[in-house]
Amino acid sequence: MIVLTEADLRRCVALDKDTVDCVESAFAALATGKVAMPPILRLDIPEHRGEVDVKTAYIPGLEGFAIKISPGFFDNPRLGLPSLNGLMVLLSSRTGLVEALLLDNGYLTQIRTAAAGAVAARHLARAEARSAAIIGAGEQAWLQLEALCLVRPIEQAKLWARDSSKAADAAHDLSVRLGIAVTPAATVEAACAGADIIVTATPAPAPLVKAEWLSPGQHVTAMGSDAEHKNEIDPAIFGRATYVADSLTQTRRLGELAHAIKAGTAGADQPFAELGQVISGRAVGRRNAADITLCDLTGTGVQDTAIATLAFRRAVAAGLGQPFDTTNGK
């Protein structure tokens, strides 16, 4: 097998249109019903604000499938450590043998998550969308804005975070990095006002975006509700918006939809479209220019298999990584 470090993976995988297309194809495959994707295995370590997810999926036609271990320990910044970490193992779909160990420290997860946000905007936001609101100031919030710029003509953005100084610093750095006007917002409501696209990328346990703040034509992508206790969007939005899930099986259990079901604003068996169905033309996403759309992204194993396969293929072509003989440990 080949061992790939984070440095190797950063050299061969970036947040670009090819990566967005790769993740888009994975969602489209999920819509066919032939993908094998078991439920997320989850481990909570509450005394250290830790959580660990294990995700996987088999996509017919791909030569490999990935198993990802993704820890999130949210007190780590106080220790000078990153909140997110992890690794992926890529195995042969034909033999089950390990082909690569991807020691990405969560890098590939960050990239594929940002790419999913771009896919959601590509298919649900208005084509002329030029302004964005980013709720959160962590690495994923940065990447979400960068991803939006790949698929929509974003000219300006507002950014809100609980720590106003962090929001100001992030806004300044993103302005320089992306070459667009990014300003800090004093409140979430102020950030959302007038934005064509709203992206939430936080571990919030209670809604940050209220339904009454939304205006016709806006698109909302909720990134953070990847666990049962997380909730970024007011459940009342289900009375105003067209809802699209990355995986209904997941979002009924741990996404924004789960909270809406609990609140009674959505039915437990109510039919909704999945993003892959919209991509493949099997379902309608945005109905018209005035429609408010909400995409609930909880993170899927197909994204991990897709990005791991892409990384492995590119790494081999570039001669990256360290070969490791599993028979004798050399």
C-alpha positions as CSV (number, residue, x, y, z in Angstrom):
1,M,0.0,0.0,0.0
2,I,0.9,3.7,-0.2
3,V,1.1,5.9,2.8
4,L,0.1,9.5,2.0
5,T,0.7,12.4,4.5
6,E,-1.2,15.6,4.7
7,A,1.6,17.3,2.9
8,D,1.3,14.8,0.0
9,L,-2.4,15.2,-0.1
10,R,-2.3,19.0,-0.1
11,R,0.0,18.8,-3.1
12,C,-2.4,16.8,-5.2
13,V,-5.9,17.8,-4.0
14,A,-7.2,21.4,-3.7
15,L,-10.5,23.1,-3.5
16,D,-11.1,23.6,-7.3
17,K,-13.8,22.9,-9.9
18,D,-12.5,19.4,-10.5
19,T,-13.0,18.5,-6.8
20,V,-16.4,20.1,-6.9
21,D,-17.3,18.0,-10.0
22,C,-15.9,14.9,-8.2
23,V,-18.2,15.4,-5.2
24,E,-21.1,16.3,-7.5
25,S,-20.7,12.9,-9.3
26,A,-20.8,11.1,-5.9
27,F,-24.1,12.7,-5.0
28,A,-25.5,11.8,-8.4
29,A,-24.4,8.2,-7.9
30,L,-26.2,8.2,-4.5
31,A,-29.5,9.0,-6.3
32,T,-29.3,5.9,-8.4
33,G,-29.9,3.6,-5.4
34,K,-27.0,1.3,-6.3
35,V,-24.6,2.9,-3.8
36,A,-24.0,1.0,-0.6
37,M,-23.7,3.5,2.3
38,P,-24.3,2.2,5.8
39,P,-25.4,4.5,8.7
40,I,-22.7,6.6,10.4
41,L,-21.0,5.0,13.3
42,R,-20.7,7.6,16.0
43,L,-18.8,7.7,19.3
44,D,-19.2,10.6,21.8
45,I,-16.7,11.5,24.4
46,P,-18.6,14.2,26.3
47,E,-16.1,15.0,29.1
48,H,-13.7,16.3,26.5
49,R,-16.3,17.7,24.1
50,G,-15.2,15.0,21.7
51,E,-17.0,13.2,18.9
52,V,-15.8,10.6,16.4
53,D,-17.7,9.6,13.2
54,V,-16.8,6.7,11.0
55,K,-18.2,6.9,7.4
56,T,-17.9,4.7,4.3
57,A,-19.6,4.0,1.0
58,Y,-19.2,1.8,-2.0
59,I,-19.8,3.5,-5.3
60,P,-20.2,1.0,-8.3
61,G,-17.7,1.8,-11.0
62,L,-14.9,3.1,-8.6
63,E,-12.0,0.8,-8.1
64,G,-11.8,1.6,-4.4
65,F,-13.9,2.5,-1.4
66,A,-12.9,4.6,1.7
67,I,-13.4,4.1,5.4
68,K,-12.9,7.4,7.2
69,I,-12.3,8.0,10.9
70,S,-13.2,11.7,11.7
71,P,-12.7,13.0,15.3
72,G,-13.8,16.4,16.4
73,F,-12.6,17.7,19.8
74,F,-13.9,21.2,20.3
75,D,-11.9,22.2,23.3
76,N,-8.6,21.5,21.4
77,P,-8.1,25.2,20.4
78,R,-7.6,26.0,24.1
79,L,-4.7,23.5,24.0
80,G,-3.2,24.9,20.8
81,L,-4.5,22.0,18.8
82,P,-6.9,21.8,15.8
83,S,-10.5,20.8,16.5
84,L,-10.7,18.3,13.6
85,N,-8.4,15.5,12.8
86,G,-8.7,12.1,11.2
87,L,-7.6,9.7,8.4
88,M,-8.9,7.6,5.6
89,V,-8.2,4.1,4.5
90,L,-8.7,3.3,0.8
91,L,-9.4,-0.4,0.0
92,S,-9.8,-2.2,-3.3
93,S,-13.4,-2.7,-4.3
94,R,-12.3,-5.9,-6.1
95,T,-10.1,-7.6,-3.4
96,G,-10.7,-5.7,-0.2
97,L,-6.9,-5.2,0.2
98,V,-5.7,-1.9,1.6
99,E,-4.4,0.3,-1.2
100,A,-3.6,3.5,0.6
101,L,-3.5,5.0,4.1
102,L,-4.4,8.7,3.8
103,L,-3.1,10.5,6.9
104,D,-4.8,13.8,6.0
105,N,-5.5,15.1,9.6
106,G,-9.0,16.0,8.4
107,Y,-7.8,17.9,5.3
108,L,-9.7,15.8,2.8
109,T,-12.9,16.1,4.9
110,Q,-12.6,19.8,4.9
111,I,-12.2,19.9,1.1
112,R,-15.0,17.5,0.3
113,T,-17.3,19.3,2.8
114,A,-16.6,22.7,1.1
115,A,-17.0,21.1,-2.3
116,A,-20.5,19.8,-1.2
117,G,-21.4,23.4,-0.3
118,A,-20.4,24.5,-3.8
119,V,-22.5,21.7,-5.3
120,A,-25.5,22.8,-3.3
121,A,-25.1,26.4,-4.4
122,R,-24.6,25.3,-8.0
123,H,-28.0,23.5,-8.1
124,L,-30.1,25.5,-5.7
125,A,-28.9,29.1,-5.5
126,R,-29.9,31.6,-8.2
127,A,-27.4,31.8,-11.1
128,E,-26.9,35.5,-10.6
129,A,-26.2,35.2,-6.8
130,R,-23.5,37.8,-6.0
131,S,-23.6,38.2,-2.2
132,A,-23.1,35.7,0.6
133,A,-23.5,35.5,4.4
134,I,-21.1,33.1,6.2
135,I,-22.1,32.2,9.8
136,G,-18.9,31.0,11.5
137,A,-15.2,31.9,11.3
138,G,-13.5,28.5,11.5
139,E,-11.6,26.8,8.6
140,Q,-14.8,25.4,7.1
141,A,-16.4,28.8,7.0
142,W,-13.4,30.1,5.1
143,L,-13.6,27.2,2.7
144,Q,-17.3,27.6,2.1
145,L,-16.9,31.1,0.9
146,E,-14.0,30.1,-1.3
147,A,-16.1,27.2,-2.7
148,L,-19.0,29.6,-3.4
149,C,-16.7,31.7,-5.5
150,L,-16.1,28.7,-7.8
151,V,-19.7,28.3,-8.8
152,R,-21.3,31.7,-8.4
153,P,-20.2,35.3,-9.2
154,I,-19.7,36.3,-5.6
155,E,-18.7,39.9,-5.2
156,Q,-19.2,40.6,-1.5
157,A,-19.8,38.7,1.7
158,K,-20.7,39.3,5.4
159,L,-19.3,37.1,8.1
160,W,-20.5,36.6,11.6
161,A,-18.9,34.7,14.5
162,R,-19.5,34.6,18.3
163,D,-16.1,36.1,18.7
164,S,-16.3,39.5,17.0
165,S,-12.5,39.9,16.9
166,K,-12.2,36.5,15.1
167,A,-14.9,37.6,12.7
168,A,-13.1,40.8,11.9
169,D,-9.8,39.0,11.4
170,A,-11.4,36.4,9.2
171,A,-13.2,39.0,7.1
172,H,-10.0,40.9,6.5
173,D,-8.0,37.8,5.5
174,L,-10.7,36.5,3.3
175,S,-11.0,39.8,1.5
176,V,-7.3,39.6,0.7
177,R,-7.4,35.9,-0.2
178,L,-10.4,36.0,-2.5
179,G,-10.2,39.5,-3.8
180,I,-13.8,40.4,-2.8
181,A,-15.3,42.6,-0.2
182,V,-15.8,40.7,3.0
183,T,-17.0,42.5,6.1
184,P,-17.8,41.4,9.7
185,A,-21.4,41.5,10.8
186,A,-22.5,42.5,14.3
187,T,-25.4,40.0,14.3
188,V,-26.5,36.9,12.4
189,E,-29.6,38.8,11.3
190,A,-27.4,41.6,9.9
191,A,-25.3,39.1,8.1
192,C,-28.3,37.4,6.5
193,A,-30.0,40.6,5.4
194,G,-29.7,41.0,1.6
195,A,-27.5,38.0,1.1
196,D,-28.2,35.8,-1.9
197,I,-26.6,32.8,-0.3
198,I,-26.4,32.0,3.5
199,V,-24.0,29.3,4.7
200,T,-23.9,28.2,8.3
201,A,-20.8,26.3,9.4
202,T,-20.9,26.1,13.2
203,P,-21.4,23.4,15.9
204,A,-24.4,25.4,17.3
205,P,-26.7,23.5,19.7
206,A,-29.6,26.0,19.1
207,P,-30.8,27.8,15.9
208,L,-28.8,30.8,14.8
209,V,-30.8,31.7,11.6
210,K,-34.5,32.6,12.2
211,A,-37.1,31.8,9.5
212,E,-38.5,35.3,9.6
213,W,-35.2,36.8,8.6
214,L,-35.2,35.1,5.2
215,S,-36.3,36.8,2.0
216,P,-37.6,35.5,-1.3
217,G,-34.8,34.1,-3.6
218,Q,-32.3,33.3,-0.8
219,H,-30.5,30.0,-0.6
220,V,-29.4,28.5,2.7
221,T,-26.8,25.8,3.1
222,A,-26.6,24.3,6.6
223,M,-23.3,22.6,7.2
224,G,-23.0,22.1,10.9
225,S,-25.8,19.8,12.0
226,D,-23.9,16.6,11.7
227,A,-24.9,15.3,15.1
228,E,-28.2,14.9,17.0
229,H,-27.5,17.8,19.4
230,K,-26.6,20.3,16.7
231,N,-29.1,22.7,15.2
232,E,-28.3,25.9,13.2
233,I,-31.6,26.7,11.5
234,D,-35.0,27.6,12.9
235,P,-37.3,24.6,12.3
236,A,-40.0,27.1,11.2
237,I,-38.1,27.5,7.9
238,F,-39.8,24.3,6.7
239,G,-43.0,26.4,6.4
240,R,-41.2,28.8,4.0
241,A,-38.5,26.9,2.1
242,T,-38.0,24.1,-0.4
243,Y,-35.9,21.6,1.5
244,V,-33.2,19.3,0.0
245,A,-31.1,16.8,2.0
246,D,-27.8,15.2,1.2
247,S,-29.3,11.9,2.6
248,L,-32.8,11.8,4.0
249,T,-31.9,8.7,6.0
250,Q,-29.3,10.8,7.8
251,T,-31.1,14.2,8.0
252,R,-34.2,12.6,9.5
253,R,-32.0,11.4,12.3
254,L,-29.4,14.1,12.9
255,G,-29.8,17.1,10.5
256,E,-32.0,20.2,10.4
257,L,-34.9,18.0,9.3
258,A,-34.6,15.9,12.5
259,H,-35.2,19.1,14.6
260,A,-38.1,20.1,12.3
261,I,-39.7,16.7,12.8
262,K,-39.3,17.1,16.6
263,A,-40.8,20.6,16.5
264,G,-43.7,19.4,14.3
265,T,-42.9,21.7,11.3
266,A,-42.1,18.6,9.1
267,G,-43.5,15.1,9.0
268,A,-41.5,12.1,10.0
269,D,-42.3,10.4,6.6
270,Q,-42.7,13.6,4.6
271,P,-41.1,13.2,1.2
272,F,-38.3,15.6,0.3
273,A,-35.7,15.7,-2.5
274,E,-32.1,14.7,-2.1
275,L,-29.3,16.7,-3.6
276,G,-28.3,13.8,-5.9
277,Q,-31.8,13.6,-7.2
278,V,-31.7,17.3,-8.1
279,I,-28.3,16.9,-9.8
280,S,-29.5,13.9,-11.8
281,G,-32.8,15.5,-12.8
282,R,-34.9,13.1,-10.8
283,A,-36.3,15.9,-8.5
284,V,-36.8,19.6,-8.7
285,G,-34.7,21.9,-6.5
286,R,-35.3,25.6,-6.9
287,R,-38.8,26.1,-8.3
288,N,-38.5,29.8,-9.3
289,A,-36.4,32.9,-8.7
290,A,-38.5,33.8,-5.5
291,D,-38.2,30.4,-4.0
292,I,-36.3,30.1,-0.7
293,T,-34.2,26.9,-0.7
294,L,-32.5,25.0,2.1
295,C,-29.9,22.3,1.7
296,D,-29.1,20.2,4.7
297,L,-25.6,18.7,4.5
298,T,-24.8,16.3,7.2
299,G,-21.8,14.7,5.4
300,T,-21.9,11.4,3.6
301,G,-19.7,8.4,3.0
302,V,-20.0,8.8,-0.8
303,Q,-18.1,12.1,-0.5
304,D,-15.3,10.4,1.4
305,T,-15.0,7.6,-1.1
306,A,-15.0,10.1,-4.0
307,I,-12.3,12.4,-2.6
308,A,-10.1,9.5,-1.4
309,T,-10.3,7.9,-4.8
310,L,-9.4,11.2,-6.5
311,A,-6.5,11.8,-4.1
312,F,-5.1,8.3,-4.6
313,R,-5.3,8.6,-8.4
314,R,-3.6,11.9,-8.4
315,A,-0.9,10.9,-5.9
316,V,0.0,7.8,-7.9
317,A,0.3,9.9,-11.1
318,A,2.5,12.4,-9.3
319,G,4.7,9.8,-7.7
320,L,3.7,10.9,-4.2
321,G,3.6,8.9,-1.0
322,Q,5.7,6.2,0.7
323,P,5.2,2.6,-0.4
324,F,4.7,0.2,2.6
325,D,4.9,-3.6,2.3
326,T,2.2,-4.9,4.6
327,T,3.7,-8.4,4.5
328,N,6.9,-7.5,6.3
329,G,6.3,-4.0,7.6
330,K,8.8,-2.2,5.3
